[in-house]
Amino acid sequence: MKPKIKLVQTSDGTNYLVPFILITTLFFLWGFAHSILDVLNKHFQDALSISKTHSALIQAVVYGGYFLMAMPAGEIIRRCGYRTGVVTGLLLYGTGALMFIPGEQIMSFPFFLLSLFIIGCGLTCLETAANPYVTVLGEKESAERRINLAQSFNGLGWICGPLIGGLFIFTANEKESSVAMPYAIIGTLVLLAAILFSRIHLPEIKAEDPATVIRTGTKRSLWSHGNFVFGLIALFFYVAAQTGINSFFINYVTEHGSISPREAALWLSFAGMGLFMAGRMAGSWAMGFIRSERLLACVSIGGILSMSIVMAGLGTVSISAFFFCFLCESIMFPTIFALAIRGVGEHTKRASSYLIMSIVGGAVAPIIMGYIADTVNTATGFIVPLLCFIIIAAYAFYLLHQRRHTDFAG
């Protein structure tokens, strides 16, 4: 059993509760932005008469923004600090969201894609700043628990996205539907948050690993950390799996469950994302007793089993497997992220930029799955997240092997 460690307090008594709470609010905002995409995906297929492959460009431009903006965002944070990175991200996010107001009048798919790309660039700045920041707001031994707790509020955003999107976009009366309204609301809130964060103080914390210099007599290269390199790969495939599953959940259940897109969006919100959030909160608690590497291995095996059942097309049984998968997915991103930057010391901010770049996996999987769905069937497309979970399981077992080796050597 692991010793009890305070979550947001260091060994010298410094308490980071207030900055932790402030930063945690941001996790909700990008959770909402990502989850409402899954409603847009189906909406644009119907409203603009486009294919599943074509609609997958929605995810591609948002996650493509991560790839293009991650290094500039990291540079902003290195030069100007975490707060500047947060404010920059909020301004871009709010601007892209408000562009949906004229976008609804134009009803141009390329214009919507431009708006979503700007949102994606904003989200990149937010994640590049917030994810590593919460890992250093306390003792390093509790980093995985801390980021899982913060990511629980990201899960709340994942609940609200399809809920609000489903209610505004998939209305009973098509004439009353509005794709602009949810974005107008969130855009206004995000810009108000930008004003708030521009006026508050966030302590800058330098992550150091002096033990590395003592052992080797020199600074280790970031790329010499196996947990980081393999973690970079694992995070790419995790985001690919999560995005692919969420993107085609509504398509799958409307085809195999005979329910409307509106009902499917509500199921995704309450049941799917509810379990997702609950899993993150439970995961943060469980990591007080179970090593995060072992927990990651267990949930990745659960994801493999879930996607195997989904691909089998067993009706209600396969739809139920989705919800088990949401529970398994819940802790993957924050746990992989925290494990990947463990021990990288002064490379933390740069490592975070590379890890955020790996989120581009979310741009790739939906397009591949959309093509498979258009040419074969929707169920077969879920072979993509199945393969992704196998790679994540390999990362977890690699870390377990490294842990055993370290403990033996010690």
KEDOLO-559397 format. One record per residue: residue in one letter; x, y, z of N, C-alpha, C in turn. Coordinates in pm, whole numbers, padded with zeros to 5 digits, always signed. Atoms other than C-alpha are relative to their C-alpha. Example, Ala and Ser with C-alpha at 12.3 -4.5 7.8 and 13.67 -1.06 7.14 Angstrom:
<atoms>
a+00089-00119+00000+01230-00450+00780+00090+00120+00000;s-00082-00119-00006+01367-00106+00714-00077+00109+00073;
</atoms>
This chain:
<atoms>
m+00085-00119+00000+00000+00000+00000+00089+00124+00000;k-00080-00121+00010+00129+00346-00092-00023+00090+00121;p+00017-00090-00113+00192+00597+00189-00091+00117-00037;k+00091-00111+00024-00061+00879+00227+00079+00127-00026;i-00071-00121+00038+00057+01194+00052-00101+00111-00023;k+00091-00112+00020-00109+01538+00059-00006+00038-00147;l+00025-00014+00144-00262+01624-00277+00056+00129-00057;v-00043-00129+00057-00187+01997-00325+00089+00076+00098;q-00092-00063-00095+00076+02064-00058+00136-00067-00010;t-00135+00053+00010+00453+02024-00076+00053-00033+00139;s-00059+00042-00126+00680+01881+00192+00043+00118+00087;d-00039-00117-00079+00786+02235+00296-00120+00079+00050;g+00121-00063-00054+00422+02323+00376-00070+00095-00095;t+00063-00090+00096+00344+02532+00064-00131-00062-00050;n+00132+00049+00040-00027+02500-00019-00042+00065-00132;y+00037-00049+00133-00141+02530-00382-00148-00022-00030;l+00142+00030+00019-00515+02476-00328-00068+00102-00092;v+00068-00104+00079-00629+02811-00477+00039-00007-00148;p-00032+00012+00143-00428+02790-00804-00049-00132-00059;f+00050+00128+00048-00529+02423-00831-00148+00011-00037;i+00142-00017+00028-00899+02516-00811-00021+00084-00125;l+00015-00089+00116-00860+02798-01065+00033-00072-00130;i-00040+00071+00121-00676+02583-01317-00098-00113-00032;t+00092+00111+00022-00919+02294-01268-00126+00044-00074;t+00118-00048+00074-01206+02513-01398+00021-00005-00151;l-00029+00001+00143-01030+02519-01736-00024-00138-00062;f+00018+00135+00052-01056+02142-01770-00144-00022-00047;f+00139+00007+00044-01434+02177-01793-00016+00060-00139;l+00020-00074+00124-01407+02424-02080+00043-00080-00123;w-00040+00074+00121-01208+02203-02315-00071-00134-00011;g+00083+00120+00008-01410+01896-02221-00128+00027-00077;f+00121-00041+00071-01721+02079-02342+00029+00016-00149;a-00033-00027+00140-01549+02191-02663+00019-00128-00080;h-00024+00125+00071-01444+01837-02752-00128-00082-00015;s+00115+00090+00004-01766+01657-02666-00112+00049-00090;i+00106-00050+00087-01999+01887-02858+00031-00029-00147;l-00037+00036+00137-01803+01792-03172-00073-00128-00044;d+00064+00127+00034-01964+01448-03155-00145+00020-00044;v+00134-00037+00045-02306+01612-03194+00008+00068-00137;l-00017-00069+00130-02182+01837-03476+00026-00100-00112;n-00035+00100+00100-02047+01532-03656-00125-00055-00069;k+00125+00053+00054-02394+01379-03700-00088+00110-00059;h+00084-00111+00048-02568+01717-03743+00040+00043-00141;f-00044-00045+00132-02354+01822-04039-00020-00107-00107;q+00032+00106+00096-02400+01482-04204-00141+00018-00054;d+00141-00015+00040-02776+01548-04208-00029+00137-00061;a+00034-00136+00043-02791+01928-04247+00067+00040-00131;l-00075-00038+00119-02526+01959-04518+00014-00115-00100;s+00000+00116+00090-02576+01614-04677+00142-00041-00038;i-00137+00042+00025-02213+01508-04640+00021-00140+00056;s-00028+00137-00042-02059+01164-04588+00064-00004+00138;k-00066+00016-00129-01920+01024-04264+00147+00038-00010;t-00141-00035+00018-01568+01062-04402+00018+00151-00004;h-00006-00146+00014-01634+01427-04491-00024+00068+00134;s+00033-00062-00129-01790+01509-04153+00113-00019+00101;a-00111+00024-00093-01483+01363-03979+00105+00111-00005;l-00089-00115+00007-01297+01677-04093-00020+00094+00119;i+00026-00080-00120-01461+01842-03790+00105-00031+00106;q-00102+00039-00097-01236+01644-03560+00141+00027-00053;a-00133-00016+00059-00945+01668-03803+00054+00141+00017;v-00050-00137-00009-00926+02049-03797+00027+00039+00146;v-00022-00033-00141-00963+02074-03417+00129-00064+00050;y-00118+00071-00049-00701+01809-03344+00123+00035-00084;g-00112-00049+00079-00487+01932-03632+00056+00129+00058;g-00043-00122-00067-00478+02265-03448+00096-00031+00115;y-00090+00042-00108-00315+02080-03158+00141-00022-00054;f-00130+00033+00056-00035+01959-03382+00075+00127-00041;l-00065-00121+00052+00033+02301-03537+00029+00102+00109;m-00011-00106-00101-00009+02512-03223+00079-00042+00123;a-00061+00047-00125+00154+02293-02957+00137+00062+00027;m-00133-00055-00022+00512+02414-03005-00004+00152+00022;p+00013-00143-00032+00417+02786-03032-00058+00024+00139;a+00059-00014-00134+00202+02741-02720+00105-00026+00107;g-00105+00031-00095+00493+02580-02538+00101+00113+00012;e-00095-00112+00000+00719+02868-02639-00058+00119+00075;i+00067-00109-00073+00465+03123-02509+00010-00024+00150;i-00002+00034-00143+00452+02940-02175+00141+00007+00056;r-00139-00005-00049+00831+02907-02148+00047+00144+00017;r-00047-00138-00003+00886+03276-02221-00080+00088+00096;c+00088-00093-00071+00585+03436-02053-00071-00060+00121;g+00061+00062-00117+00458+03182-01800-00134-00067-00027;y+00124+00077+00013+00156+02963-01741-00122+00090-00021;r+00118-00086+00010-00091+03250-01699-00019+00055-00140;t+00010-00053+00137-00012+03401-02039-00048-00107-00096;g+00047+00110+00084-00059+03061-02199-00148-00024+00016;v+00143+00019-00027-00399+03026-02033-00084+00110-00066;v+00076-00113+00056-00518+03374-02136-00002-00005-00152;t-00006+00013+00147-00400+03325-02496-00097-00107-00048;g+00090+00109+00038-00587+02996-02513-00146+00039+00012;l+00139-00041-00020-00907+03145-02374-00046+00100-00106;l+00036-00099+00103-00901+03436-02621-00025-00067-00135;l+00019+00071+00126-00859+03203-02919-00127-00085+00004;y+00117+00085-00017-01124+02963-02789-00128+00084-00012;g+00119-00085+00002-01377+03243-02730-00026+00059-00138;t+00016-00056+00134-01313+03400-03071-00057-00102-00098;g+00049+00105+00090-01362+03072-03258-00144-00037+00029;a+00137+00035-00036-01681+02997-03064-00099+00104-00050;l+00092-00106+00043-01840+03335-03140-00012+00007-00152;m+00010+00003+00148-01764+03284-03511-00114-00090-00047;f+00114+00082+00038-02044+03026-03508-00127+00082-00021;i+00119-00084+00017-02295+03314-03491-00017+00040-00147;p+00015-00024+00145-02224+03439-03847+00002-00130-00080;g-00007+00128+00071-02147+03079-03944-00136-00062-00022;e+00134+00057+00015-02508+02976-03885-00077+00067-00113;q+00066-00070+00111-02621+03241-04133+00060-00041-00134;i-00068+00037+00126-02364+03143-04394-00024-00146-00034;m+00014+00146+00017-02403+02765-04342+00101-00054-00100;s-00111+00046+00084-02066+02706-04507+00085-00095+00082;f-00079+00097-00074-01885+02391-04397+00144+00046+00016;p-00136-00050-00018-01538+02543-04467+00010+00109+00107;f-00003-00106-00102-01627+02845-04248-00010-00060+00140;f+00009+00069-00128-01731+02615-03964+00133-00067+00035;l-00129+00065-00025-01403+02427-04005+00105+00102+00044;l-00092-00106-00041-01209+02756-03979-00025+00038+00147;s+00035-00034-00138-01396+02842-03659+00051-00106+00097;l-00043+00110-00085-01322+02500-03514+00152-00009+00009;f-00146+00000-00003-00954+02526-03610+00052+00104+00100;i-00040-00104-00095-00925+02853-03413-00027-00047+00143;i+00029+00057-00131-01096+02682-03118+00107-00101+00038;g-00102+00100-00024-00849+02395-03152+00133+00061+00042;c-00125-00069-00038-00554+02637-03135-00009+00053+00143;g+00019-00048-00137-00702+02788-02819+00008-00112+00101;l-00003+00115-00090-00753+02448-02660+00142-00050+00018;t-00140+00043-00008-00391+02365-02738+00076+00079+00105;c-00065-00085-00100-00269+02662-02535-00045-00035+00140;l+00054+00033-00132-00498+02570-02247+00059-00131+00052;e-00047+00131-00045-00391+02206-02235+00151-00002+00021;t-00145-00004-00015-00022+02281-02284+00038+00066+00133;a-00027-00067-00127-00038+02509-01979-00055-00080+00118;a+00069+00053-00118-00288+02335-01750+00044-00142+00038;n-00033+00139-00033-00192+01967-01777+00130-00013+00079;p-00122+00014-00081+00171+02000-01662-00005+00083+00128;y+00005-00088-00117+00084+02281-01421-00059-00072+00122;v+00061+00069-00116-00146+02065-01205+00090-00112+00052;t-00087+00108-00048+00119+01791-01189+00108+00051+00094;v-00106-00053-00085+00365+02026-01016-00056+00081+00117;l+00061-00072-00112+00117+02184-00769-00006-00089+00125;g-00006+00089-00114+00229+01953-00490+00113-00099-00016;e-00105+00101+00005+00446+01648-00428-00009-00081-00129;k+00000+00072+00127+00554+01457-00739-00063-00138+00013;e+00059+00134-00019+00434+01127-00588-00151+00001-00018;s+00145-00007+00015+00074+01252-00606-00042+00063-00132;a+00029-00067+00127+00097+01395-00961-00112-00068-00077;e+00103+00072+00077-00114+01119-01122-00138+00018+00064;r+00128-00020-00069-00386+01155-00857-00051+00141-00026;r+00040-00140+00014-00387+01534-00893-00057+00027-00138;i+00048-00027+00136-00426+01538-01270-00128-00079-00029;n+00126+00074+00018-00696+01267-01257-00115+00073+00067;l+00105-00077-00068-00892+01477-01006-00039+00121-00083;a+00028-00117+00084-00859+01788-01224-00075-00042-00127;q+00064+00049+00123-00956+01585-01531-00142-00049+00025;s+00139+00035-00030-01276+01480-01350-00093+00112-00044;f+00082-00114+00043-01405+01830-01423+00001+00013-00151;n+00002+00015+00145-01302+01776-01782-00113-00095-00038;g+00109+00094+00022-01542+01482-01761-00136+00066+00012;l+00126-00074-00011-01818+01721-01647-00028+00076-00129;g+00015-00068+00129-01756+01920-01965-00044-00097-00109;w+00040+00102+00098-01789+01598-02165-00147-00038+00016;i+00143+00025-00021-02132+01547-02007-00083+00113-00060;c+00079-00116+00042-02253+01900-02082+00001+00022-00151;g-00009-00022+00144-02132+01910-02444-00110-00069-00080;p+00107+00067+00075-02359+01641-02595-00139+00031+00054;l+00131-00034-00057-02639+01737-02354-00052+00131-00059;i+00041-00131+00053-02651+02103-02456-00009-00004-00152;g+00004+00011+00146-02566+02023-02817-00122-00076-00048;g+00116+00079+00037-02836+01759-02833-00129+00077+00013;l+00123-00075-00024-03100+01993-02688-00016+00115-00098;f+00008-00114+00091-03015+02291-02912+00002-00040-00147;i-00023+00035+00141-02912+02112-03232-00097-00107-00048;f+00094+00106+00039-03125+01794-03238-00136+00025+00067;t+00130-00033-00057-03462+01957-03160-00109-00080-00069;a+00114+00069+00060-03802+01803-03224-00045+00071-00126;n+00037-00081+00116-03872+02087-03466+00127+00053-00064;e-00126-00035+00069-03590+02130-03719+00018+00151-00012;k-00008-00145+00016-03676+02501-03760+00050+00069+00126;e-00042-00059-00127-03598+02562-03393+00145-00034+00037;s-00137+00041-00032-03253+02401-03401+00096+00115-00023;s-00099-00107+00012-02953+02628-03354+00138-00055+00034;v-00137+00043-00024-02588+02537-03393+00081+00114+00061;a-00074-00116-00050-02484+02893-03296-00021+00023+00149;m+00034-00036-00138-02659+02922-02959+00096-00059+00104;p-00092+00052-00102-02444+02678-02755+00139+00060-00009;y-00133-00059+00016-02127+02828-02903+00001+00147+00043;a+00008-00139-00045-02246+03184-02834+00009+00007+00153;i-00002+00002-00146-02303+03095-02468+00140-00032+00053;i-00131+00041-00051-01973+02914-02416+00107+00102-00039;g-00097-00100+00044-01781+03177-02618+00002+00121+00093;t+00010-00113-00092-01908+03455-02391+00062-00035+00135;l-00056+00044-00129-01820+03257-02076+00152-00010-00006;v-00145+00017+00015-01472+03180-02209+00071+00136-00002;l-00063-00132+00005-01395+03545-02285-00005+00068+00137;l+00005-00051-00137-01511+03641-01934+00108-00067+00086;a-00106+00071-00072-01275+03374-01799+00137+00056-00036;a-00127-00059+00044-00993+03529-02005+00028+00128+00077;i-00016-00125-00076-01053+03864-01832+00039-00032+00145;l-00030+00039-00138-01050+03693-01491+00145-00046+00014;f-00136+00054-00012-00725+03503-01553+00107+00106-00031;s-00098-00106+00029-00556+03817-01691+00026+00087+00122;r-00011-00088-00116-00607+03980-01351+00040-00073+00129;i-00038+00074-00120-00510+03701-01110+00146-00045-00010;h-00139+00046-00005-00170+03574-01002+00005-00152+00011;l-00025+00144-00007-00063+03217-01071+00149-00019+00028;p-00143+00020-00031+00263+03109-00905+00070-00082-00107;e-00080+00076+00095+00531+02997-01148+00083-00101+00078;i-00070+00106-00072+00674+02664-01036+00098-00067-00095;k-00102+00062+00083+00999+02533-01178+00016-00146+00039;a-00015+00144-00027+01004+02156-01210+00145-00040-00023;e-00141+00037+00010+01354+02032-01140+00020-00144+00041;d-00035+00137-00039+01515+01693-01107+00150-00004+00029;p-00144-00008-00030+01852+01758-00939+00064-00136+00017;a-00057+00134-00021+01894+01388-00866+00059-00054-00129;t-00050+00046+00129+01942+01327-01236+00142+00051-00025;v-00131-00059+00021+02238+01566-01248+00102-00064+00094;i-00090+00061-00096+02388+01413-00934+00044-00139-00047;r-00032+00138+00040+02366+01058-01073+00089-00005-00123;t-00068+00011+00129+02497+01130-01421+00112+00102-00019;g-00099-00104+00016+02706+01444-01376-00034+00093-00114;t+00043-00085+00111+02517+01601-01669-00151-00009-00012;k+00145+00001+00020+02165+01682-01775-00038-00104-00105;r+00047+00101+00095+01978+01398-01943-00084+00064-00109;s+00085-00043+00110+01820+01453-02282-00143-00045+00026;l+00141+00038-00014+01441+01449-02285-00027-00133-00067;w+00027+00120+00080+01452+01173-02547+00067-00125+00057;s-00059+00118-00065+01654+00948-02317-00095-00060+00104;h+00100+00049-00095+01347+00906-02093-00098-00092-00073;g+00086+00095+00069+01178+00588-02213-00147+00018+00032;n+00140-00021-00036+00860+00664-02020-00062+00113-00079;f+00051-00112+00080+00829+00991-02215-00019-00041-00145;v+00007+00034+00143+00903+00852-02562-00115-00096-00028;f+00109+00096+00018+00668+00553-02528-00134+00066+00038;g+00121-00070-00040+00417+00780-02350-00052+00090-00109;l+00039-00085+00114+00416+01014-02648-00078-00081-00102;i+00067+00090+00093+00318+00722-02870-00135-00045+00057;a+00123+00049-00063+00060+00591-02623-00107+00108+00004;l+00098-00108-00006-00105+00933-02588-00061+00027-00137;f+00050-00014+00137-00135+00965-02967-00112-00100-00026;f+00099+00104+00027-00321+00636-02983-00120+00007+00095;y+00115-00016-00088-00534+00710-02677-00098+00102-00057;v+00088-00105+00052-00669+01034-02826-00067-00048-00129;a+00060+00058+00121-00722+00852-03156-00117-00089+00038;a+00107+00091-00043-00928+00587-02974-00120+00076+00054;q+00109-00074-00062-01132+00829-02767-00080+00080-00102;t+00067-00083+00099-01209+01062-03057-00080-00085-00098;g+00070+00088+00093-01300+00778-03291-00127-00058+00061;i+00117+00057-00068-01534+00618-03037-00111+00103+00015;n+00101-00103-00021-01710+00943-02952-00061+00050-00130;s+00047-00053+00128-01735+01055-03314-00108-00087-00062;f+00093+00089+00068-01926+00748-03428-00093-00076+00095;f+00094+00060-00096-02114+00656-03110-00144+00022-00046;i+00138-00031+00041-02430+00834-03232-00036-00077-00126;n+00026+00078+00122-02401+00673-03576-00027-00146+00034;y+00011+00143-00033-02356+00328-03421-00132-00031+00068;v+00120+00034-00076-02644+00341-03174-00129+00030-00078;t+00120-00024+00082-02889+00493-03425-00018-00112-00102;e+00009+00110+00097-02806+00211-03667-00032-00133+00067;h+00017+00129-00067-02803-00073-03411-00104+00001+00112;g+00093-00007-00111-03044+00055-03147-00134+00060-00034;s+00128-00055+00047-03324+00213-03353-00047+00116+00089;i+00039-00119-00073-03321+00542-03159+00041+00123-00080;s-00026-00123+00074-03310+00904-03277+00136+00058+00037;p-00127-00065-00034-02992+01114-03293-00009+00081+00130;r+00018-00078-00122-03134+01335-03015+00012-00090+00123;e-00007+00095-00111-03183+01036-02785+00142-00053+00017;a-00138+00051-00006-02837+00905-02874+00094+00102+00063;a-00083-00106-00058-02680+01242-02787-00020+00007+00151;l+00028-00003-00144-02852+01235-02447+00059-00121+00071;w-00063+00120-00056-02734+00877-02387+00151+00022+00014;l-00144-00028-00004-02381+00987-02474+00034+00093+00116;s-00023-00097-00106-02411+01277-02230-00014-00061+00138;f+00029+00043-00136-02574+01121-01925+00069-00132+00036;a-00055+00132-00033-02466+00757-01941+00148-00009-00032;g-00140+00015+00042-02142+00763-02141+00094+00093+00073;m-00090-00097-00061-01985+01085-02016-00016+00004+00152;g+00017+00011-00145-02136+01038-01670+00093-00105+00058;l-00092+00105-00042-01944+00713-01636+00146+00044-00017;f-00134-00052+00027-01639+00885-01786+00047+00088+00116;m-00034-00087-00111-01645+01151-01514+00015-00079+00130;a-00006+00082-00123-01719+00900-01237+00128-00082+00004;g-00122+00080+00007-01427+00687-01356+00123+00081+00037;r-00115-00084-00033-01185+00978-01327+00005+00030+00149;m+00002-00027-00143-01298+01061-00976+00039-00125+00079;a-00034+00126-00066-01279+00696-00873+00147-00034-00020;g-00140+00027+00030-00940+00664-01043+00093+00082+00086;s-00082-00086-00086-00800+00960-00849+00004-00057+00141;w+00004+00060-00133-00913+00791-00527+00080-00131+00003;a-00065+00132+00003-00787+00443-00630+00152+00011-00005;m-00145-00014+00010-00440+00576-00706+00066+00029+00135;g-00055-00011-00134-00401+00641-00336+00041-00136+00055;f-00027+00136-00049-00379+00261-00300+00064-00090-00106;i-00048+00085+00109-00294+00115-00642+00093+00081-00089;r-00094-00069+00089+00004+00207-00857-00069+00034-00132;s+00068-00047+00122-00108+00409-01160+00032-00086-00121;e-00035+00086+00114+00081+00182-01401-00088-00125-00003;r+00081+00121-00008-00113-00122-01278-00147+00031-00037;l+00137-00039+00031-00445+00061-01299-00016+00025-00150;l+00003-00025+00144-00364+00172-01655-00004-00131-00077;a+00000+00131+00067-00294-00189-01754-00138-00064+00006;c+00132+00061-00016-00630-00304-01617-00104+00065-00091;v+00104-00067+00079-00840-00038-01790+00026-00013-00151;s-00028+00018+00143-00660-00079-02124-00048-00137-00048;i+00054+00132+00034-00749-00450-02121-00152+00007-00009;g+00144-00020+00007-01108-00344-02047-00041+00066-00131;g+00030-00066+00128-01100-00117-02353+00009-00097-00117;i-00015+00101+00106-00977-00404-02573-00123-00090-00005;l+00118+00088-00006-01262-00629-02457-00125+00073-00047;s+00118-00079+00038-01520-00352-02502-00010+00016-00151;m+00004-00023+00145-01425-00273-02861-00019-00130-00078;s+00022+00130+00065-01420-00644-02949-00150-00031-00004;i+00145+00023-00006-01784-00667-02837-00074+00096-00091;v+00064-00098+00089-01879-00347-03023+00011-00046-00146;m-00020+00044+00139-01730-00483-03347-00086-00121-00035;a+00081+00120+00025-01933-00804-03305-00143+00035-00039;g+00134-00042+00038-02255-00603-03357-00110-00080+00067;l+00094+00082-00075-02455-00773-03083-00118+00080+00056;g+00115-00079-00040-02723-00506-03052+00018+00067+00134;t-00002-00063-00132-02797-00404-02693+00128-00033+00076;v-00123+00040-00069-02497-00599-02563+00118+00086-00045;s-00111-00081+00053-02259-00409-02792-00013+00146+00041;i+00021-00138-00044-02417-00074-02703+00040+00014+00147;s-00040-00001-00141-02369-00159-02334+00152-00001+00015;a-00147+00006-00005-02002-00233-02408+00062+00138-00015;f-00048-00137+00012-01961+00132-02508+00013+00064+00137;f+00002-00067-00130-02052+00244-02158+00109-00055+00093;f-00112+00056-00077-01804+00004-01999+00131+00060-00050;c-00122-00058+00058-01543+00144-02238+00020+00144+00048;f-00013-00136-00050-01619+00502-02130+00058+00000+00142;l-00052+00012-00136-01551+00394-01772+00149-00034-00002;c-00141+00039+00012-01222+00230-01876+00086+00113-00055;e-00075-00110+00062-01114+00528-02089+00033+00111+00098;s+00000-00121-00083-01166+00776-01808+00137+00043+00051;i-00128-00039-00063-00824+00765-01642+00117-00002-00096;m-00113+00024+00089-00616+00696-01951+00079+00126-00033;f-00074-00119+00043-00530+01046-02075+00082+00061+00114;p-00080-00063-00105-00431+01206-01742+00109-00090+00056;t-00100+00091-00055-00249+00895-01626+00119-00014-00093;i-00109+00009+00098-00047+00855-01947+00081+00129+00002;f-00068-00130+00001+00032+01229-01943+00093+00013+00120;a-00081-00015-00121+00153+01227-01583+00118-00097+00002;l-00108+00099+00002+00355+00907-01626+00107+00037-00103;a-00095-00035+00106+00515+01040-01946+00094+00113+00043;i-00088-00111-00041+00649+01357-01779+00065-00025+00136;r-00062+00033-00130+00750+01181-01457+00152-00004-00014;g-00146+00005-00003+01117+01251-01388+00071+00074-00110;v-00070-00071+00109+01185+01473-01692+00055+00134+00048;g-00061-00117-00061+01267+01764-01458-00023+00129-00076;e+00011-00131+00065+01342+02094-01630-00053-00009-00143;h+00057+00018+00134+01220+01947-01960-00152-00002+00002;t+00144+00019-00014+00860+01946-01828-00081+00081-00100;k+00081-00084+00090+00728+02240-02032+00017-00043-00145;r-00023+00044+00138+00890+02120-02355-00065-00137-00023;a+00063+00132+00012+00774+01763-02291-00151+00013-00015;s+00143-00024+00009+00422+01895-02241-00040+00041-00141;s+00030-00043+00137+00433+02062-02582-00005-00118-00096;y-00001+00118+00087+00528+01736-02752-00120-00090+00028;l+00114+00085-00034+00260+01545-02563-00130+00058-00053;i+00120-00064+00055-00003+01798-02665-00003-00015-00152;m-00005+00024+00145+00115+01762-03026-00055-00138-00034;s+00044+00136+00028+00039+01392-02999-00152-00013-00003;i+00146+00001+00004-00329+01481-02958-00050+00003-00144;v+00037+00005+00142-00326+01506-03339-00053-00137-00039;g+00060+00132+00024-00416+01136-03317-00150+00009-00016;g+00144-00020+00012-00771+01266-03280-00042+00047-00137;a+00032-00042+00137-00751+01405-03634+00003-00117-00097;v-00022+00112+00092-00652+01072-03786-00108-00107+00010;a+00091+00113-00020-00881+00808-03634-00140+00021-00059;p+00135-00015+00055-01222+00962-03728-00006-00012-00152;i-00001+00009+00147-01123+00990-04094+00012-00146-00045;i-00016+00142+00033-01006+00628-04106-00129-00076+00029;m+00123+00069-00038-01317+00511-03921-00116+00040-00091;g+00106-00045+00091-01542+00725-04141+00009-00069-00134;y-00019+00069+00128-01391+00570-04454-00044-00146+00010;i+00041+00139-00018-01438+00218-04316-00153-00010+00011;a+00146+00000-00015-01797+00305-04217-00071+00019-00134;d+00061-00026+00131-01873+00437-04567+00019-00117-00097;t-00030+00106+00097-01712+00143-04749-00036-00140+00050;v+00034+00132-00055-01780-00151-04511-00124+00016+00088;n+00110-00035-00090-01995-00069-04206+00057+00068+00124;t-00044-00077-00115-01981+00140-03889+00068-00087+00105;a-00055+00088-00105-01912-00154-03654+00144-00037-00029;t-00136+00040+00036-01600-00261-03845+00100+00112+00026;g-00089-00113-00022-01455+00089-03807+00060+00003+00139;f-00049-00004-00137-01411+00028-03435+00122-00090+00022;i-00127+00071-00010-01110-00191-03511+00113+00099+00029;v-00103-00102-00023-00916+00138-03498+00022+00024+00149;p-00026-00015-00144-00973+00207-03125+00043-00130+00067;l-00045+00128-00055-00925-00166-03057+00152-00010-00006;l-00146+00005+00016-00571-00149-03195+00069+00104+00089;c-00057-00105-00086-00510+00175-03004+00012-00047+00144;f-00003+00049-00138-00598+00012-02672+00108-00107+00021;i-00108+00100-00010-00355-00271-02746+00134+00070+00022;i-00125-00075-00015-00074-00015-02778+00009+00062+00140;i+00001-00058-00135-00178+00155-02452+00030-00107+00105;a-00029+00111-00091-00174-00183-02276+00149-00032-00002;a-00143+00027+00011+00179-00237-02408+00081+00103+00079;y-00069-00106-00077+00285+00098-02257-00011-00026+00150;a+00021+00027-00142+00135+00007-01920+00089-00114+00048;f-00083+00114-00041+00315-00328-01910+00149+00034-00008;y-00138-00048+00007+00639-00158-02018+00037+00073+00129;l-00026-00074-00122+00611+00077-01720+00006-00091+00122;l-00003+00097-00111+00533-00212-01486+00132-00075+00003;h-00130+00068+00010+00844-00390-01612+00111+00091+00051;q-00102-00095-00044+01052-00076-01558-00006+00020+00151;r+00016-00017-00145+00908-00035-01208+00060-00117+00077;r-00055+00118-00066+00995-00393-01114+00152-00001-00004;h-00145-00005+00016+01347-00348-01249+00062+00100+00095;t-00050-00105-00089+01393-00024-01052-00007-00043+00146;d+00016+00045-00138+01255-00172-00731+00102-00109+00035;f-00097+00108-00023+01482-00477-00770+00140+00057+00016;a-00133-00062-00006+01787-00259-00837+00018+00077+00129;g-00007-00077-00125+01699-00045-00536+00019-00088+00121;
</atoms>
